[in-house]
Amino acid sequence: LEWQNEPSRYIFFISLLILTIISLLPQAGAEWTTSILSMSRRMSILYYSNENAQTHITTSSKRLIRYRHYLFALFIGFQE
């Protein structure tokens, strides 16, 4: 029980808190990007009726989803 009085305990808890915040960041970013993408898709339906802009937006959203999966795998690997 001697280690509980040392400052290393506080360093451990602070690093744990920072790691938790870092691991929560991609989830918030994913929700943010999906809301922005749905909004931009709605705007594109309103303004551009041609299929060119629609296909461009779907390809960019697929690319974002792929990068998001890589980010999740990276953070899970860091946490293990």
Summary of the structure (lengths in Angstrom):
residues: 80
radius of gyration: 20.4
end to end distance: 26.7
largest distance: 70.4
contacts: 171
relative contact order: 0.11
helix: 91%
strand: 0%
